[in-house]
């Protein structure tokens, strides 16, 4: 009995160590990728959604939109795709608020596509792919906060989008106090999504 208990404890300890190493490896991967900018000529920039309130974009979303605008103004993309559904208590969608902000910055309304049905990042990208297909757009630059990019790129690939990563250079997540919780959240969702994909029901 003692030997059996020792073997069980050893296996449990081994599994715990493997889980810690696996989690740490993913965290490091997300952190390193957050510094990678792949911007190149593409058909559109997909600006991943963040919150808005009463038609005003949040500081986080504003910086993402500004980065998308820079890509447009510098000639990297011909179209902007703004994303985000209707937030609680809002009268217009997050995407419509983003569009209004981009137009106020001088972007022609005709060059902005609106994806206003989504709630989560995966929906941002699945619905953006539909818009891309409808408008014969083949490639896209993804725009979000740096620590969000690793998961966003995986989701874009699974949505069938030929995508390139270009994180916002003016992200609001600049201190360790804001970065660490964001990183922890991304590690949780990134690992969760990868494991969810391999479940038999998703094959």
C-alpha positions as CSV (number, residue, x, y, z in Angstrom):
1,X,0.0,0.0,0.0
2,X,2.8,2.4,0.9
3,X,4.6,1.7,-2.5
4,X,1.3,2.3,-4.3
5,X,0.8,5.7,-2.5
6,X,4.3,6.7,-3.2
7,X,3.8,5.9,-6.9
8,X,0.6,7.9,-7.0
9,X,2.2,10.9,-5.4
10,X,5.1,10.7,-7.8
11,X,2.8,10.6,-10.8
12,X,0.8,13.5,-9.4
13,X,3.9,15.5,-8.8
14,X,5.2,14.8,-12.3
15,X,1.9,15.8,-13.8
16,X,2.0,19.0,-11.8
17,X,5.5,19.8,-13.0
18,X,4.5,19.1,-16.6
19,X,1.5,21.4,-16.3
20,X,3.6,24.2,-14.8
21,X,6.2,23.8,-17.6
22,X,3.5,23.7,-20.3
23,X,1.8,26.8,-18.9
24,X,5.1,28.7,-18.6
25,X,6.1,27.8,-22.1
26,X,2.8,29.2,-23.5
27,X,3.2,32.3,-21.4
28,X,6.7,32.9,-22.7
29,X,5.5,32.3,-26.3
30,X,2.7,34.9,-25.9
31,X,5.1,37.4,-24.4
32,X,7.7,37.0,-27.1
33,X,5.1,37.1,-29.9
34,X,3.7,40.3,-28.4
35,X,6.8,42.2,-29.6
36,X,6.6,40.9,-33.2
37,X,5.3,43.3,-35.9
38,X,4.6,41.5,-39.2
39,X,2.9,44.5,-41.0
40,X,3.1,44.2,-44.7
41,X,0.9,45.1,-47.7
42,X,-2.6,43.6,-47.1
43,X,-6.1,44.2,-48.3
44,X,-7.5,45.2,-44.9
45,X,-6.7,45.8,-41.3
46,X,-9.0,44.0,-38.8
47,X,-9.2,46.0,-35.7
48,X,-10.3,43.7,-32.9
49,X,-13.0,45.1,-30.7
50,X,-12.9,46.5,-27.2
51,X,-15.5,48.3,-25.1
52,X,-17.4,51.5,-25.9
53,X,-19.8,53.6,-23.8
54,X,-22.5,55.8,-25.2
55,X,-20.9,55.9,-28.6
56,X,-17.4,56.7,-27.2
57,X,-14.6,54.2,-27.7
58,X,-12.6,53.2,-24.7
59,X,-9.0,54.2,-24.4
60,X,-8.0,50.6,-25.2
61,X,-10.1,50.5,-28.3
62,X,-9.0,54.0,-29.3
63,X,-5.4,53.0,-29.5
64,X,-6.2,50.0,-31.5
65,X,-8.2,52.1,-34.0
66,X,-5.4,54.7,-34.2
67,X,-3.0,51.9,-35.1
68,X,-5.3,50.7,-37.8
69,X,-5.6,54.3,-39.1
70,X,-1.8,54.5,-39.3
71,X,-1.7,51.3,-41.3
72,X,-4.2,52.8,-43.7
73,X,-2.6,56.2,-44.0
74,X,0.8,54.6,-44.5
75,X,-0.5,52.6,-47.4
76,X,-0.3,49.1,-45.9
77,X,-4.1,48.5,-46.2
78,X,-6.9,49.8,-48.4
79,X,-9.7,48.9,-46.0
80,X,-10.4,48.9,-42.2
81,X,-12.7,46.3,-40.6
82,X,-13.9,47.5,-37.3
83,X,-15.4,44.9,-35.0
84,X,-17.7,44.6,-32.0
85,X,-21.3,44.0,-31.2
86,X,-23.8,45.9,-29.0
87,X,-22.5,46.4,-25.5
88,X,-24.9,46.4,-22.5
89,X,-26.6,49.8,-22.2
90,X,-25.3,51.1,-25.5
91,X,-27.4,52.5,-28.3
92,X,-24.9,51.7,-31.1
93,X,-22.5,48.8,-31.5
94,X,-18.9,49.0,-30.6
95,X,-18.0,48.6,-34.3
96,X,-20.2,51.6,-35.2
97,X,-18.6,53.7,-32.5
98,X,-15.2,52.7,-33.9
99,X,-16.3,53.6,-37.4
100,X,-17.5,57.0,-36.3
101,X,-14.1,57.6,-34.6
102,X,-12.2,56.5,-37.7
103,X,-14.3,58.8,-39.9
104,X,-13.7,61.7,-37.5
105,X,-9.9,61.1,-38.1
106,X,-10.3,61.5,-41.8
107,X,-10.9,57.9,-43.0
108,X,-13.4,57.7,-45.8
109,X,-16.6,55.9,-44.8
110,X,-16.5,53.9,-48.0
111,X,-13.2,52.3,-46.8
112,X,-14.6,51.1,-43.5
113,X,-16.3,47.7,-43.1
114,X,-18.4,47.1,-40.0
115,X,-18.6,43.8,-38.2
116,X,-21.2,44.5,-35.5
117,X,-22.5,41.1,-34.4
118,X,-19.6,39.7,-32.3
119,X,-19.0,39.5,-28.6
120,X,-15.7,37.7,-28.3
121,X,-12.5,37.6,-30.4
122,X,-13.3,34.4,-32.1
123,X,-16.6,35.9,-33.4
124,X,-14.7,39.1,-34.4
125,X,-12.6,37.0,-36.8
126,X,-15.2,34.5,-38.0
127,X,-17.5,37.4,-39.0
128,X,-14.7,39.4,-40.4
129,X,-13.8,36.5,-42.7
130,X,-17.4,36.7,-44.0
131,X,-17.0,40.4,-44.7
132,X,-13.7,39.8,-46.4
133,X,-15.2,37.1,-48.7
134,X,-18.1,39.4,-49.6
135,X,-15.7,42.2,-50.5
136,X,-13.1,39.9,-52.2
137,X,-10.4,40.7,-49.7
138,X,-7.8,38.0,-49.4
139,X,-5.3,39.2,-46.7
140,X,-5.5,41.1,-43.4
141,X,-3.4,42.7,-40.8
142,X,-4.7,42.0,-37.3
143,X,-4.6,44.9,-34.9
144,X,-5.0,44.6,-31.1
145,X,-2.9,44.9,-27.9
146,X,0.4,43.1,-28.0
147,X,-0.4,40.4,-25.5
148,X,-3.6,39.6,-27.4
149,X,-1.9,38.9,-30.7
150,X,-0.8,35.3,-30.2
151,X,-4.3,34.0,-29.6
152,X,-5.8,36.3,-32.2
153,X,-3.5,34.9,-34.9
154,X,-4.4,31.4,-34.0
155,X,-8.1,32.2,-34.1
156,X,-7.6,34.0,-37.5
157,X,-5.9,31.0,-38.9
158,X,-8.7,28.8,-37.8
159,X,-11.2,31.2,-39.3
160,X,-9.4,30.8,-42.7
161,X,-7.9,34.3,-42.7
162,X,-4.4,34.9,-44.2
163,X,-3.3,37.3,-41.5
164,X,-0.3,39.2,-40.3
165,X,0.2,40.5,-36.7
166,X,0.7,44.2,-36.0
167,X,0.2,45.1,-32.3
168,X,-0.7,48.6,-31.2
169,X,2.4,50.5,-30.4
170,X,0.5,52.8,-28.0
171,X,-1.2,50.1,-26.0
172,X,-2.7,51.1,-22.7
173,X,-1.2,48.0,-21.1
174,X,2.2,49.4,-20.3
175,X,2.9,48.7,-16.6
176,X,3.5,45.3,-15.0
177,X,0.4,45.9,-12.9
178,X,-1.7,45.9,-16.1
179,X,0.4,43.5,-18.2
180,X,0.5,40.6,-15.8
181,X,-3.3,40.2,-15.4
182,X,-3.7,40.5,-19.2
183,X,-1.0,37.9,-19.8
184,X,-2.6,35.5,-17.2
185,X,-6.0,35.9,-19.0
186,X,-4.4,35.3,-22.4
187,X,-2.6,32.2,-21.2
188,X,-5.8,30.8,-19.8
189,X,-7.8,31.4,-23.0
190,X,-5.0,30.4,-25.3
191,X,-4.4,27.1,-23.6
192,X,-8.2,26.5,-23.2
193,X,-8.8,27.1,-26.9
194,X,-6.0,24.8,-28.0
195,X,-7.3,22.0,-25.8
196,X,-10.9,22.6,-26.8
197,X,-9.9,22.2,-30.4
198,X,-8.7,18.6,-29.9
199,X,-11.8,17.4,-28.2
200,X,-13.6,14.6,-30.1
201,X,-16.7,16.7,-30.5
202,X,-14.8,19.4,-32.3
203,X,-13.2,17.2,-34.9
